[in-house]
Amino acid sequence: MFRAVAFRAASAGFGVSKSRETRFFSSVAQKFNRTEFRKPDPSKPKLVLAYSGGLDTSCQLAYLAKEQGFEVAAYIADLGQDDLKSPKDVEDICKKAEISGAYCFYNEDLKSEFLNDFVYPMISSSAYYEGRYLMGTSIARPCIGKRQVEICWEEGASYISHGSTGKGNDQVRFELCYLGMDASLKCITLWRDPEYCEKFQGRQCLIDYAEEVGIPISQTKKHSYSEDENCLHISYESGELEDPAFPGHKNEYPGMVLKKKTVDIMDTPDTPVDLTLKFEKGIPVGLKNESDGTEINDSTDLFFYLNKVAGAHGVGRIDIVENRYVGMKSRGCYETPAGTVLYSAHRDLETLTMDREIMRIRDTLGVKYTELIYNGFWFSPEMKFLKNIMKDAQEPVTGETSVRLHKGNVMNRGRSSPNSLYDMDIVSMDVHGGYDPTIATGFINTLATRLKAAKKRDSDMGHEW
């Protein structure tokens, strides 16, 4: 039997260094959702494992506890994934963690923190990796890793571990997060351990090991591709999808890959839906469905509502090949309905409220900001610097913007703001306003100075352009 314990961190007694303890208690006063199965053996080192409840991390948990002698605290982050929708889902994962050898289990609801501290700042910074990918996986890693390090401090654990493979970006993201927050933590990465890799050379080896140590396996995967989900997106990779020519949205494909957060375009409603989104300093704070009158005034609730509405209209599907930080190209299929709508709506409001040169500078720095998120440098000095700049740029981005969702499209329909830089009198072709058009002559001549100089210098080069 196990007992559930929810508590606030005390000020001492966790066996952590003074510096780690001070960093923890000065920055957070967290209430953890902790379930204790048994008391840990004080003679064994403690390790906190980022745990999903799936076959891979369950086997890793058992291996760390039974083969390598760690006392393991299993931790799962609730970022809005379907696997944690019901109490029964969480209970099943909790029991599996206990059977696999954990001495305690953390189920941390990070949905609001994920959206407000990570996703919304990313969207307001106009971050799009390689112009296409909204980084639903990338931005989740620092949120997950941050709480994992805090749990290490809470448990007095000196070791930390994740289940990422040795070929992907996530190993870099998690470990840079750990090191950026607490360089004293020692990371155990089993998929880079030669002995572990030799023992588990395929999925069947993991299944055999799970049966050997008594880990329940409800079913093997129906498809060969892998999924990673949170409230921002779901990704599909590997398996058949490793062939870049294989259509990930193929209707006749069993189960159809792109299907969990968005409806196939052919099955979307013929009638569009009109929404009005309200932003304050670049952050979405309100939503009204003009089609049925629904109003939401909570930044977290509106995101989940928007996921349903936009997903029903097929918004947010992409199928891309991207450049991994580790040097290889990878193919991924993604569904990001709410994020796609918010990105478009936010950008539209910026056109009304943001100074031209600030927008250009922000967009230039946004490329680096995006790169830092994708590559795992959320907890870096340069990211801290950029976040302050991005936040300052959003000061005037307050107002409302209207969008229409239809057949996978997000169409901007209107925008308004008390901080608008748009002057109808000046821009109007029908009103003289306060603008003197005669000053344009000198302006144009000044702009043409370098063009005239270049033409004079190159006059003997003919008229090739």
C-alpha positions as CSV (number, residue, x, y, z in Angstrom):
1,M,0.0,0.0,0.0
2,F,1.0,3.6,-0.5
3,R,0.0,6.9,1.0
4,A,-0.5,10.2,-0.8
5,V,1.3,13.1,0.7
6,A,1.0,16.8,-0.3
7,F,3.2,19.1,1.5
8,R,5.2,22.4,1.4
9,A,9.0,22.2,1.5
10,A,10.5,22.6,5.0
11,S,13.6,24.8,5.5
12,A,16.1,22.0,6.2
13,G,16.7,18.3,6.5
14,F,16.9,17.3,2.8
15,G,20.6,16.6,2.7
16,V,21.2,19.3,0.1
17,S,24.0,21.9,0.0
18,K,23.3,25.4,1.5
19,S,23.5,27.0,-2.0
20,R,21.0,24.6,-3.5
21,E,18.7,24.9,-0.5
22,T,18.9,28.7,-0.7
23,R,18.2,28.8,-4.4
24,F,15.2,26.7,-4.0
25,F,13.5,28.4,-1.1
26,S,14.3,31.9,-2.3
27,S,12.6,31.3,-5.7
28,V,9.7,29.0,-5.0
29,A,7.3,28.0,-2.2
30,Q,5.9,25.0,-4.1
31,K,3.3,22.6,-3.0
32,F,4.1,19.3,-4.5
33,N,1.7,16.5,-5.4
34,R,3.7,13.6,-3.9
35,T,2.7,10.0,-3.3
36,E,4.9,7.9,-1.1
37,F,5.1,4.2,-1.4
38,R,7.8,3.4,1.2
39,K,10.6,5.1,3.0
40,P,13.8,5.2,0.9
41,D,16.9,3.3,2.0
42,P,19.3,6.0,3.4
43,S,22.3,4.0,2.3
44,K,21.3,4.3,-1.3
45,P,21.7,7.4,-3.5
46,K,18.5,9.2,-4.6
47,L,17.6,9.9,-8.2
48,V,14.7,11.7,-9.7
49,L,13.5,10.3,-13.1
50,A,11.4,12.1,-15.6
51,Y,8.8,9.4,-16.0
52,S,6.0,8.9,-18.5
53,G,4.5,5.6,-17.4
54,G,5.3,4.0,-20.8
55,L,7.4,1.0,-21.5
56,D,10.7,2.8,-22.0
57,T,10.8,4.8,-18.8
58,S,9.2,2.0,-16.7
59,C,12.1,-0.3,-17.8
60,Q,14.6,2.5,-17.1
61,L,13.1,3.0,-13.6
62,A,13.3,-0.7,-12.8
63,Y,16.9,-0.9,-14.2
64,L,18.0,2.1,-12.1
65,A,16.4,0.8,-9.0
66,K,17.1,-3.0,-9.3
67,E,20.3,-3.1,-11.4
68,Q,22.1,0.1,-10.4
69,G,21.0,0.5,-6.8
70,F,19.3,3.9,-6.9
71,E,16.3,5.0,-4.8
72,V,14.2,6.4,-7.5
73,A,11.6,9.2,-7.3
74,A,9.4,9.0,-10.4
75,Y,8.1,12.3,-11.7
76,I,5.5,13.1,-14.4
77,A,4.6,16.6,-15.6
78,D,1.0,17.2,-16.5
79,L,1.2,19.6,-19.4
80,G,-2.2,18.8,-20.7
81,Q,-1.5,15.5,-22.5
82,D,-4.3,13.0,-23.0
83,D,-2.5,10.3,-21.0
84,L,-3.3,12.3,-17.8
85,K,-6.9,13.3,-18.5
86,S,-8.6,11.2,-15.8
87,P,-7.8,10.3,-12.2
88,K,-7.8,6.7,-13.3
89,D,-5.0,7.4,-15.8
90,V,-2.9,9.0,-13.1
91,E,-3.6,6.1,-10.7
92,D,-2.5,3.5,-13.2
93,I,0.8,5.4,-13.9
94,C,1.4,5.8,-10.2
95,K,0.9,2.0,-9.5
96,K,3.2,1.2,-12.4
97,A,5.9,3.4,-10.9
98,E,5.6,1.6,-7.6
99,I,5.8,-1.8,-9.2
100,S,8.8,-0.7,-11.3
101,G,10.6,0.1,-8.0
102,A,10.1,3.8,-7.2
103,Y,9.9,4.8,-3.6
104,C,7.7,7.8,-4.4
105,F,5.8,9.4,-7.3
106,Y,5.2,13.1,-8.2
107,N,2.3,14.1,-10.4
108,E,2.8,17.8,-11.1
109,D,0.1,19.9,-12.7
110,L,2.2,22.4,-14.7
111,K,-0.4,23.4,-17.3
112,S,-0.9,27.0,-16.2
113,E,2.9,27.5,-15.6
114,F,3.7,25.9,-19.0
115,L,1.3,28.3,-20.8
116,N,2.0,31.5,-18.9
117,D,5.7,31.2,-18.3
118,F,6.8,29.4,-21.4
119,V,4.3,29.2,-24.3
120,Y,2.9,32.7,-24.2
121,P,6.3,34.4,-24.0
122,M,7.4,32.3,-26.9
123,I,4.4,33.2,-29.1
124,S,4.7,36.9,-28.2
125,S,8.4,36.8,-29.3
126,S,7.3,35.6,-32.7
127,A,9.4,32.4,-32.4
128,Y,8.9,30.0,-35.3
129,Y,11.7,27.4,-35.8
130,E,12.9,27.5,-39.5
131,G,9.7,29.5,-40.3
132,R,7.4,26.5,-39.7
133,Y,7.6,24.8,-36.4
134,L,6.0,26.3,-33.2
135,M,8.4,24.2,-31.0
136,G,5.8,22.3,-29.0
137,T,8.3,19.7,-27.8
138,S,11.2,22.1,-27.4
139,I,9.4,24.6,-25.2
140,A,8.1,21.9,-22.9
141,R,11.5,20.6,-21.9
142,P,12.6,23.5,-19.7
143,C,9.3,23.5,-18.0
144,I,9.5,19.8,-17.2
145,G,13.2,20.0,-16.3
146,K,12.8,23.0,-14.0
147,R,10.3,21.2,-11.8
148,Q,12.4,18.0,-11.9
149,V,15.4,20.0,-10.5
150,E,13.1,21.5,-7.8
151,I,12.0,17.9,-6.9
152,C,15.7,16.9,-6.6
153,W,16.2,19.7,-4.1
154,E,13.0,18.7,-2.3
155,E,14.1,15.0,-2.0
156,G,17.7,15.7,-1.4
157,A,18.6,13.8,-4.5
158,S,22.1,14.1,-6.1
159,Y,21.2,12.3,-9.3
160,I,18.7,13.1,-12.1
161,S,17.7,11.2,-15.2
162,H,15.5,11.4,-18.3
163,G,14.4,8.8,-20.9
164,S,15.6,10.6,-24.1
165,T,17.5,8.8,-26.7
166,G,21.1,9.5,-27.7
167,K,20.1,10.6,-31.2
168,G,17.6,13.4,-30.5
169,N,17.5,17.0,-29.3
170,D,15.8,16.3,-26.0
171,Q,18.9,14.8,-24.3
172,V,20.6,18.2,-24.9
173,R,17.6,20.2,-23.7
174,F,17.0,18.3,-20.5
175,E,20.7,18.2,-19.5
176,L,21.4,21.9,-20.3
177,C,18.3,22.7,-18.1
178,Y,19.7,20.6,-15.3
179,L,23.2,22.1,-15.5
180,G,21.8,25.6,-15.9
181,M,19.9,25.3,-12.7
182,D,22.2,23.1,-10.6
183,A,25.6,22.0,-11.9
184,S,26.1,19.8,-8.9
185,L,23.4,17.3,-10.1
186,K,24.8,14.2,-11.8
187,C,22.8,13.1,-14.8
188,I,22.4,9.3,-15.5
189,T,21.5,8.8,-19.2
190,L,20.8,5.2,-19.9
191,W,20.5,5.5,-23.6
192,R,24.1,6.5,-23.7
193,D,25.2,3.8,-21.3
194,P,27.0,1.0,-23.4
195,E,25.9,-1.7,-21.0
196,Y,22.2,-0.6,-21.1
197,C,22.2,-0.3,-24.9
198,E,23.7,-3.7,-25.2
199,K,21.1,-5.2,-23.0
200,F,18.1,-3.4,-24.7
201,Q,18.7,-3.5,-28.5
202,G,15.1,-3.4,-29.5
203,R,11.5,-3.0,-28.3
204,Q,11.1,-6.7,-27.7
205,C,14.0,-6.7,-25.3
206,L,12.2,-4.0,-23.2
207,I,9.0,-6.0,-23.3
208,D,10.9,-9.2,-22.1
209,Y,12.5,-7.3,-19.3
210,A,9.2,-5.7,-18.2
211,E,7.7,-9.2,-18.0
212,E,10.7,-10.5,-16.1
213,V,10.5,-7.8,-13.4
214,G,6.7,-7.7,-13.3
215,I,6.0,-4.4,-14.9
216,P,2.4,-4.5,-16.4
217,I,2.2,-4.0,-20.1
218,S,-1.4,-3.3,-21.2
219,Q,-0.5,-3.4,-24.9
220,T,2.3,-2.9,-27.4
221,K,2.1,0.0,-29.7
222,K,-0.4,-0.2,-32.6
223,H,1.9,1.9,-34.8
224,S,5.6,2.1,-35.1
225,Y,5.7,5.9,-34.9
226,S,6.3,7.7,-31.6
227,E,4.2,10.5,-30.1
228,D,4.9,13.4,-27.8
229,E,2.0,15.4,-26.5
230,N,1.2,18.4,-24.4
231,C,-1.5,21.1,-24.5
232,L,0.4,23.1,-27.2
233,H,0.8,20.3,-29.7
234,I,1.3,16.6,-30.5
235,S,4.2,15.3,-32.6
236,Y,4.5,12.1,-34.6
237,E,8.0,10.8,-35.6
238,S,9.9,7.7,-36.5
239,G,8.6,4.4,-37.9
240,E,7.0,4.8,-41.3
241,L,7.4,8.5,-40.9
242,E,11.1,8.3,-41.2
243,D,10.5,8.0,-45.0
244,P,10.0,11.7,-45.8
245,A,7.8,10.8,-48.8
246,F,5.4,8.8,-46.6
247,P,2.2,11.0,-46.2
248,G,1.6,11.4,-42.5
249,H,-1.9,12.5,-43.0
250,K,-2.8,9.7,-45.4
251,N,-6.5,8.9,-44.8
252,E,-6.1,5.2,-45.5
253,Y,-3.3,4.8,-43.1
254,P,-4.5,2.7,-40.1
255,G,-5.6,5.1,-37.4
256,M,-4.4,8.1,-39.4
257,V,-1.4,9.8,-37.9
258,L,-2.6,13.4,-37.8
259,K,-5.8,13.0,-35.9
260,K,-5.6,13.6,-32.2
261,K,-5.9,17.4,-31.9
262,T,-7.2,18.3,-35.4
263,V,-9.9,17.1,-37.7
264,D,-9.0,16.2,-41.3
265,I,-9.8,19.1,-43.7
266,M,-12.3,17.0,-45.6
267,D,-14.3,16.4,-42.4
268,T,-14.3,20.0,-41.1
269,P,-17.5,22.1,-40.9
270,D,-18.6,24.0,-44.0
271,T,-19.6,26.9,-41.8
272,P,-16.7,29.0,-40.4
273,V,-16.3,30.2,-36.8
274,D,-15.5,33.8,-35.9
275,L,-13.5,34.5,-32.7
276,T,-12.3,37.7,-31.0
277,L,-9.2,37.5,-29.0
278,K,-8.1,40.0,-26.3
279,F,-4.4,40.6,-25.5
280,E,-2.7,42.5,-22.7
281,K,0.9,43.3,-23.2
282,G,1.2,40.5,-25.7
283,I,-0.5,37.8,-23.5
284,P,-3.9,36.4,-24.4
285,V,-6.4,37.1,-21.6
286,G,-9.8,36.8,-23.2
287,L,-11.8,35.1,-26.0
288,K,-15.2,35.5,-27.4
289,N,-16.8,33.1,-29.9
290,E,-18.8,35.4,-32.0
291,S,-20.6,32.5,-33.6
292,D,-22.2,31.1,-30.4
293,G,-21.5,33.8,-27.7
294,T,-19.1,31.8,-25.6
295,E,-16.8,34.0,-23.5
296,I,-13.6,33.0,-21.6
297,N,-11.5,35.4,-19.5
298,D,-8.8,33.1,-18.2
299,S,-5.5,32.7,-20.1
300,T,-5.3,29.0,-19.4
301,D,-8.9,28.1,-20.0
302,L,-9.0,30.0,-23.3
303,F,-6.1,27.9,-24.6
304,F,-7.8,24.6,-24.0
305,Y,-11.1,26.0,-25.5
306,L,-9.2,27.3,-28.5
307,N,-7.6,23.9,-29.0
308,K,-11.0,22.3,-29.4
309,V,-12.5,25.0,-31.7
310,A,-9.5,25.4,-33.9
311,G,-8.9,21.6,-34.0
312,A,-12.4,21.0,-35.1
313,H,-11.7,23.3,-38.1
314,G,-8.5,21.5,-39.1
315,V,-6.2,24.4,-38.0
316,G,-2.5,23.7,-37.1
317,R,-1.4,20.7,-39.1
318,I,2.1,20.6,-40.5
319,D,4.3,17.9,-42.0
320,I,8.0,19.0,-42.1
321,V,11.6,18.1,-42.3
322,E,13.7,20.0,-39.7
323,N,17.3,20.4,-38.8
324,R,18.1,18.9,-35.4
325,Y,20.6,20.5,-33.1
326,V,22.7,17.3,-33.0
327,G,23.4,17.6,-36.7
328,M,20.9,15.4,-38.5
329,K,17.6,16.1,-40.3
330,S,14.4,14.6,-39.0
331,R,10.9,14.4,-40.3
332,G,8.0,15.2,-38.0
333,C,4.2,15.7,-38.3
334,Y,2.7,18.2,-35.8
335,E,-0.7,19.4,-34.7
336,T,-0.8,22.8,-33.0
337,P,-4.3,24.2,-33.3
338,A,-4.5,26.9,-30.5
339,G,-0.9,27.9,-30.9
340,T,-1.3,28.5,-34.6
341,V,-4.4,30.7,-34.0
342,L,-2.7,32.7,-31.2
343,Y,0.5,33.3,-33.3
344,S,-1.5,34.7,-36.2
345,A,-3.8,36.8,-34.0
346,H,-0.9,38.2,-31.9
347,R,1.1,39.1,-34.9
348,D,-1.9,40.8,-36.4
349,L,-2.3,43.0,-33.3
350,E,1.4,43.8,-33.3
351,T,1.0,45.4,-36.8
352,L,-1.3,48.0,-35.2
353,T,0.6,48.7,-32.0
354,M,4.3,48.0,-32.4
355,D,6.8,50.5,-33.8
356,R,8.2,49.5,-37.1
357,E,11.9,49.5,-36.1
358,I,11.2,47.8,-32.8
359,M,9.4,45.0,-34.7
360,R,12.3,44.7,-37.1
361,I,14.8,44.4,-34.3
362,R,12.5,42.0,-32.4
363,D,12.2,39.8,-35.4
364,T,16.0,39.8,-35.9
365,L,16.6,38.9,-32.3
366,G,13.7,36.4,-32.5
367,V,15.7,34.2,-34.8
368,K,18.3,33.8,-31.9
369,Y,15.5,33.5,-29.3
370,T,14.0,30.7,-31.4
371,E,17.4,29.0,-31.8
372,L,18.0,29.1,-28.0
373,I,14.6,27.4,-27.3
374,Y,15.1,24.7,-29.9
375,N,18.7,24.0,-28.8
376,G,17.9,23.9,-25.1
377,F,19.4,27.2,-23.7
378,W,16.3,28.4,-21.9
379,F,18.3,28.8,-18.6
380,S,21.2,30.7,-20.2
381,P,22.5,34.3,-19.7
382,E,21.7,35.2,-23.3
383,M,18.1,33.9,-23.0
384,K,17.6,36.0,-19.8
385,F,18.8,39.0,-21.8
386,L,16.6,38.3,-24.7
387,K,13.5,37.6,-22.6
388,N,13.8,41.0,-21.0
389,I,14.0,42.7,-24.5
390,M,11.0,40.6,-25.8
391,K,8.9,41.5,-22.7
392,D,9.7,45.2,-23.1
393,A,8.7,45.1,-26.8
394,Q,5.2,43.8,-25.8
395,E,4.3,46.7,-23.6
396,P,2.0,48.4,-26.2
397,V,0.5,45.1,-27.6
398,T,-2.9,45.4,-25.9
399,G,-6.2,45.2,-27.7
400,E,-8.5,42.9,-29.6
401,T,-8.2,41.1,-32.9
402,S,-10.8,39.0,-34.8
403,V,-10.1,35.8,-36.7
404,R,-12.2,33.4,-38.8
405,L,-11.3,29.7,-38.8
406,H,-12.4,27.7,-41.8
407,K,-11.0,24.6,-43.5
408,G,-7.6,24.7,-41.8
409,N,-7.2,28.5,-42.4
410,V,-6.8,31.3,-39.9
411,M,-8.0,34.5,-41.5
412,N,-7.5,37.9,-39.8
413,R,-10.6,40.1,-40.0
414,G,-10.0,43.2,-37.9
415,R,-8.1,44.6,-35.0
416,S,-8.3,47.5,-32.5
417,S,-6.2,48.9,-29.7
418,P,-6.0,51.8,-27.3
419,N,-2.3,51.9,-28.2
420,S,-2.8,52.0,-31.9
421,L,-0.2,53.7,-34.0
422,Y,-2.5,53.7,-37.0
423,D,-3.8,57.2,-37.9
424,M,-6.7,57.2,-40.3
425,D,-6.5,60.9,-41.1
426,I,-2.8,60.6,-42.1
427,V,-3.2,57.5,-44.1
428,S,-6.5,58.3,-45.8
429,M,-6.5,58.9,-49.5
430,D,-9.6,61.0,-49.1
431,V,-8.5,63.3,-46.2
432,H,-5.6,65.7,-46.3
433,G,-5.0,65.2,-42.5
434,G,-1.9,66.6,-40.9
435,Y,0.5,65.2,-43.5
436,D,2.2,67.5,-46.1
437,P,2.8,65.4,-49.2
438,T,5.3,68.0,-50.6
439,I,8.0,66.9,-48.2
440,A,8.2,63.6,-50.0
441,T,10.2,65.2,-52.7
442,G,13.2,65.9,-50.5
443,F,12.8,62.6,-48.8
444,I,13.0,60.7,-52.1
445,N,15.9,62.7,-53.3
446,T,17.8,62.0,-50.1
447,L,17.1,58.2,-50.4
448,A,18.3,58.2,-54.0
449,T,21.7,59.8,-53.2
450,R,23.5,56.5,-53.0
451,L,21.7,55.1,-56.1
452,K,22.8,58.1,-58.1
453,A,26.4,57.7,-56.9
454,A,26.4,54.0,-57.8
455,K,25.0,54.7,-61.3
456,K,27.6,57.4,-61.9
457,R,30.4,55.0,-60.9
458,D,29.1,52.1,-63.0
459,S,28.0,54.1,-66.0
460,D,30.2,52.2,-68.4
461,M,28.7,48.8,-67.4
462,G,25.7,49.1,-69.6
463,H,22.1,48.5,-68.5
464,E,22.3,45.0,-67.1
465,W,20.2,44.6,-64.0
